[in-house]
Amino acid sequence: MREPRIGILGAGQLGLMLAQAARDLDIGCRFYAETDDAPAASLGPVITGAMDDDERLARFADGLDVVTYEWENIPVHAARRIDELVPVRPGTRALEASQDRLAEKTFFVGQGQPTARFAAVDSQSDVKDAIEDLGFPLVLKTRRLGYDGKGQRMLRQPKDASDAWQALGGRPLIAEQWVPFDRELSIIAVRGLDGSIACYPLIENTHADGILRTSLTPAPKLAEQTQKAAERCAIRVLTALDYVGVLAIELFDVAGQLLVNEMAPRVHNSGHLTIEGAVTSQFENHIRAIAGLPLGDTSIRGAAAMVNLIGNHPPPADLLAVKGARLHLYGKEPRPGRKLGHVTVCADTQDQATGRQRQIQAIVAGGQQ
């Protein structure tokens, strides 16, 4: 096994795919996780411990060239402690900006990026004030630790306010005006140690129950100015944070105008299709960036689509029977709402990719009956 040079905080499926990309560059990885049975454990040593265990964190960092993280809710304390010993990339500024939805939205506004209107909510009376200011419908969210639709309530009428407060109250919240978007998009970009930046074509995403279900790139019916607007947003955010690595920004497309929803300072689920679909995957580009290597080509080969496997999945042979299909399983035990893997299909044209994606969706739907 290669001597670890890169440390990864977290050892889930994102850590797994990062380590696979590092292995292809002959770079070894070491992981820090709370358990040693995580998906990435087969690709490098795992140091187990709590995220506030300074002694274990120091042992993890010993001898490494650089440390990164696979999840934006890694405690800032842990990243700061390691950064005293070895560089952490992307760094703690990105963690701080992304871990609190109010801070995140305020950051975007400060960078001149349009967002849905929002308001801080710290009391039940603040909920009423937000309703008066933002109107219905609106979304009430926890400011921290919400992901995949968790920690959110939709308010459509006054009587919803009490139930939402009972479910989410007692902690800092944010109210966001509901955006009647046409579609959800994501821009994945990477910034190198030398400040160079590369962006992938926009990805169109669909969600259900707050969880990403499908992705398609290049996004269909995409105006050139929309791609350029997304790239300008990504470049501004990357530069402001002095960011190194891959960043994903989720966007709402509203009649051709983009509103920023949120960012993920890491490789992103919607970018999994770049493994087969792009000249250089998001995972390889992240490793290149944090290791100080030149960035790779972000062009898409034709078109690519992805279907997430949530909760359970049909037999692999059924999925792989679809032309162009590539299956990635994460080695996780099935349970409702859990991401167990994904299927990518590549094709010469967008129509072909979309057709193959629908075939996969039909197989997945049949397997869940």
Secondary structure, 3 states (H helix, E strand, C coil): CCCEEEEEECCCHHHHHHHHHHHHCCCEEEEEECCCCCHHHHHCCEEECCCCCHHHHHHHHCCCCEEEECCCCCCHHHHHHHHCCCCECCCHHHHHHHHCHHHHHHHHHHCCCCECCEEEECCHHHHHHHHHHHCCCEEEEECCCCCCCCCEEEECCCCHHHHHHHHHCCCCEEEEECCCCCEEEEEEEEECCCCCEEECCCEEEEEECCEEEEEEECCCCCCHHHHHHHHHHHHHHHHHCCCCEEEEEEEEEECCEEEEEEEECCCCHHHCCHHHHECCCHHHHHHHHHCCCCCCCCCECCEEEEEEEECCCCCHHHHHCCCCEEEEECCCCCCCCCEEEEEEEEECCHHHHHHHHHHHHHHHHHHCC
